[in-house]
Every structure is written in structure tokens, then in C-alpha cells.
């Protein structure tokens, strides 16, 4: 999730578990700091990583694992409690605050389809639940409203009700996450049924959130010989305009997949990659991400140049492809696609 949402979640968690004992302002402040701490791996990666591929491995790694919150929460809680000048609360209150806020970060990140290494460094398995996009304003707004209500209640000297407001905020936000998972399951079911009218081959179907809202899902289907990509809004499901392409199993594609960069990229994409090769270059596209129904159009890809003997494949490069312009027109177009009035309403094309 985006940093602002992590900060807000941490603030609500801090007030829910320690607001009455530490003071609501202090609990919110320390909760927000703790909730943002796991993303320190981004700064470490920027300094230590040799290239973007290494950053894929480092980000959402050890600092996002399940052992990190209790260990760092214990150390941080006792350290801050010792030097705090404004609270006589038990050190264990601080430990609970830091542990809960730290834990909120990986648990929230795992609800996106980017993937989070919850068992790092003991395992590099990526865990992901395609409930929310990385940026989802409605989800973020739930916490803004919850904090506003809690602040109003504290000012009216109703501390216990403020705690319950924070707890209710966490319940509502969790329900919203579960609703996102339901929409994703519905999108998979709809896509599987729709695809049956286009292909008789048995397919494995996936669905993934897109930006800024819940209903509009990117759907990916894989058969023995082809990849299929399309979009569907579960606010108003319509027939899917599929793009499909045969798998490319050429020697150059196999060499790229087997390379150091290829192994990292396949691991990062959880095997959901499409390939393209010609006599000049070869690339792998992450099927989970993209803004148009094109199998080879992805938010990022791994590519390499094709040369002569004895080294036919050049150095693999992780490339972020051009993205739609962050304009009001594109936001409006995305919302039209997410909430269409009818199946006759054209989704249109985002402007790059």
C-alpha cells in the first residue's frame, strides 16, 4: 500500500491499543512511525542494491516478515518507554503499540498482488491476496474518517468511545478488504464463464485489482498454448474483450528465463509472464499488471538484446514501461470503466 495509508493505519492501531494509557496524540504519532518502519528496506535498497532486480528481492523482504514486528516491537517498545518524558505507562504498553503497528504493515501489504515475503529470510515465498490495488482512496478515507471521529470524541472527553471508534474503523476497513477479495473471486468466475465462449481449452484464471477503486479487475487466463488478458467491472459485468497470444517457447526466451535476471523476474511475477522474441530483442512481461487488454503490455518487463555468437543474449534489464498520464481525463475514464452504465458504453483508451 501507499505510505500515507500505512501511516493512517498505524495511527488508528496505536490509538486502539494504547490511546487511553499513552494519550491519543502520542499513541497515534508512534503508531504511524512504527507502521511505516518496515519500508526502510526501500532506503536500504536504494543505497545497497546494484540494480532494479536486486530491489525486487529486497523490498517487502525481511522487514516485512512475520518475525520482524514482535522482535523489533519488543526492542523499540522498551527503548522508547525508557526515554519517554510524557508517559508513566508500563513498558509493555509500548511493546504492544509498536508490535501491533509494525504488524499492520506486512498484513496490509499482503492484501495487494505485488507479493510480500512473510517468511523472509527463511523462505523467499511470496504471499499475496488480490484484494486491493496499491492506491485505493476509499480504503484510505475509512481511516481518515475514523481518526477524525476519534479526535472529536477525545476533545469531548469521551476517551473510551474514541477507542471504540478506532476499533470500529479497523472492523470496517477489514470488511472492505474482504469485499475486495469477494469481488476478485467473482471476477475469476465471470472470466472463466466468458472465456468458455471463446476457447474450449482448459484454462487457469486469475484476477487482479487495478488502480484507485475496487470493481475494475484485470483478468488473466492461461491455457496449455495461449495467454489471455482482459478487463471486467464487477459493478456491471459485461462480455470481456479478450486479447490472446500463443506462448513463445523459443530458445532465446528459454535462455532469458534461465538467466539470473530471468529467475528473479519469474519469482517476482509468480510465474505469470508472457514472452516475446525476435532477431533483435527478447522480453518477459508481467501478466498481472497493465492498463490495456494486450498480453504483452505490462507495467514492467525484463528485456535483453539479441546478439551474435558466442554470446547471443545480452544483459537482462528490468524496465518500467510508459504509464498512462496522471490526468483528470484518465481518472474519469478509469472510473467510467469501473462503473459503466451499460455494456454499450465504451470503456475508451487511457492517454499515454
N, C-alpha and C positions, 0 to 999 in steps of 0.2 A: 504493500500500500504506500501511498504518498506520505512524506514526512509530516505534513500538517495533521493528517488523520491519526497517525501514530501518537503525536503529541496530545491530541484531544482525548484519545482512548486512555492514554496513561494518566491524564489529569482526572478523568472520571473514575478510573480504577483506584487512584490514590485517594480521592475523596470518599469512595465507597468503603475502603478498608481501614482508613486511618484519619478521616476528616475530623471526627469528634475528639480524638486524642492529640492530634498534632496541630489542629486548626485547619480549616478548609483551604485557605490560600496556600499554606505551606505544603499540605498534602498534595494539592493539585500541581504545584510547581515541581516538587521532587518526583511525583509520578510521571509527569511529562518528560522530565530529563531521563529518568530510568527507561521509559518506553522507547526513547529514541536511541539509547546507548547501543543496542545491537548493530545499528547501521554504521558503527565506527569502522566496520570492515570495508566500507566504501572508501574511506580516507586511507586506510592501510593499503588497500588495493591500488589506489591511485599512486601511492609512493613506491610500493614494493613490486607491483605486477609488471612484467616485461611487456605484455601486450593485452589486448582486449580478451583474448581467450583465457588467459590466466584470471582475469577479473570475473569471468563467468564461473570459475571454480571457487574463487574466494568469497564472492558476495553470496549472502544467505548460506554461509557455511557454519563454522564453529560458533560464532557469536549468535547464531540463530538456532542452535541446537537446544534440546530439552534440558541438558545438564547445566547450561550456562546460567539461567535465571536463579536456581537455588544456590549455586556456588557463589556467583557474583552478588546476588541479593544478600546472602549472609554476610559477606565481607563488607559490602557497601553499607548495609544497614547498621552494623556495629561501628563502622568508621564514622558515618555521618552522625549517629546518635552521640558519639563521644565528643564531637566538636560542635554540635548544635547549641546555640545560645538561647533558643526560644522555646525549648520543649523539655519537659521532665518526663516524657513518656518512656516506657520500657524500650530497651533496645530491640526487643522482639517485635514491637510495633513497626519500627523502621525496617526490620528484616522482612516482615510481611508486606509492607508497602513496596519495597524495592523488588522483591521476588515476584509479586503479582504483576507489577507494571512491566518488568522485564519479560515475563512470560506472555503478556498480551501481544508483544511484537511478533514472535515467530508464529503464534497461534493465528494471528490475523493474516500474516504473510502466506501461510499455508492455504488460506482460503482464496488465493489467486492461482492462476495456472502457470505462473512463472516457475514455481517449484522451490521448495525450501528443504535444506539438508538437516532434518530434525535430529539425526543421529551422528552428525559430524563431531569429531574426526574419526569415529569408529566405523562409520559407514558413509559412503557418498550417495546413498539412495536419496532421490528427490521425492518429496511428498507434496501433493497439490490437490486442492479441491476447487474446481472451476465455479466458484460462487459469485465472485465479484471481479470487476476489472481493477487495474491498479489505481485508477482515479474514479471515484463514484460519489458525486456531490450529495446525493440523498443520504447515503450512509454517513458521510461526514457531518451533514446537517443534524442528524439524530443526536450526535454528541454535543454540537453547539447548543442545541435547544436544551439538552439535559443539563449542561453546565450553567446555562442562563437561569433555568428554574432553580437549580441548587443554590446559586448565588443569591437569587431573590429570597429564597427561604432562609438562608443564613442571615441576611440583613434584617429579616423579620424575627430573628431569634428563634428559629424553628430548625435546630440543628439535626434532630433525628429525622425529620421529614426530608431534609436535604440529603441525608444518607440514602433514604429510600428512593429519592428522585434519581440518584446515581445508579442504584441497583436496578431500578426500572429501566433506565437508559440502556444498561447492559443487556437486560432481557429483550427489550425492543430491538436493539441492534443485532443480537444473536438470532432473533426471529427473522430479521431481514436477510441475514446470511443464509439461513435455512431455506427461505423463499427463493433466493438466488440459486441454490442447489436444485430445488424443485424445478425451476424454470429450465435449468440445464438438462435435467433428466427428460423433461417434456420436449425440449428441442431435439435431443437424441432420438426419442421415439418418433417425433414428427418427421425428422430427416430419414430415418430408416424406412418409414412407410412411403415417403415421397420418392426415395431412391428406387424402390421396388418397381416403380413405373418407368424407370429409365434403364435399369440394369438388372439382369437376372442373376448376376454373380453374388455370392455371399459376401457381405461387407461388414467390417468393424467400423462403427460410427462413433464419433466424438463431437462434443460441442464445447465452445469456449466463449467467455464474455468478451464484449467489445467495450470501448471507452464510454464513460460518463453516464451510463444507465444500465438497467438490468435486462430488459426483454430481448434486445437485439443480439443474436448469437451467431458466431461463425461456426459452421458445421463442416466436419471433415470425415470422409468415408474412404476406407481402404479396402480394395478387393485384391485378389491374387495378382491382377495385372495392371490395375489403374489406381490413381488417386483422384478423389472427387472433392470439390470445395464449393460452398455456397453460404448463403446467409438466410436466417429466418427470424422474424419477430414473434415472440410468444405472446405479445399483446394482441396480435392479429395474425395468426399463422396463415401463410399463403404458399402456393407452389414455389419450390425453390428453383432459381436459375442457376443450375449447376455448371461448373467448369470441370473438365476432367482431362486427364493426361496419362498415357501409359508410363509405367515405371521405366526409368533409364538404368539399365544394368550393364552399361558399357565398362570397358576396362579402366578408363580414366575416372569414372565415378567410383568404381571399386577402390582404386588407388587413393582417391581423396578421402573416402570413408575410413580407410585403413591408416591414414596418416595421423600424426599426433593431434593436429587441429581437428581432423575429422572425427576422431574418437571423442574429443571433448564436446564437439558440436552435437554429435548424436546423443551423447549422455545428457547434455543440456536440454535438447529438444525431446528427450524421452523416446527417441526412435522415430518421431513423426517428422520426417524430412522428405522432400521431393528433390529430384536431381535433374540437372541439365548439363549436357556436354556437347561441344562442337570441336572443330580443329584449332580453336584459339583459346577457349577457356572452359572451365567446368565449375559448377557451383551446387551447393546444397541449400535449399530454402526451408525455413522452419514453418511447417504447415499450420501451427497453432495461431500464428499472428499474420495479419494482413487486412487491408481495407477494401479490397475489391475481390470478386469471385474469380480469381485466377490462381491456379495451382502453384505457379512459380512466383507469384507476387507475395512477398513476405516483408515484415518489418526489418528483418535482418537475415543475412545468409553468410555462408562460408564459401569463398571462391578462390580459385587458383588459375594461373595461366598455364596453357599447354605449350610446351616447347619441344625441342628435338631430343634425340638420344645424346648421352646416356641418361639424362635426367628429364624425362618428358613432362613431369608435373612440377610446377613452380611452388614457391612457398605459399601455404594457405593463409588467407586473410579473413578476419571477421569484419563484415561490412554492414553498417546500418544503411538501409536503402532510403531514398527520399520519402518523406511522410507528407500526408495532406496538410495544407496550410492551416495554422491555428486561427481560423477566421470565424466570424459570426455566421457567414453563409454555410460553412461546413458543419458547424454545430447544429444549425437549423436543419440541414439536410440529414444529419445523423438522427436527430430526433424525429424527423418525418419517417425515416426508415424504421425506427424503433417503435413508433406509434402511428402506423399507417391507418388512414380512414377506411381504405378498402384495398383489395388486391389489385384493383385497376390503377391505383395511384403509383406512379413510377417512383422508385427509390432514388433515381438520379445518380450522379457520379460526384465524388468528392474532388475538390480542386487541389491539385498538387502545385 
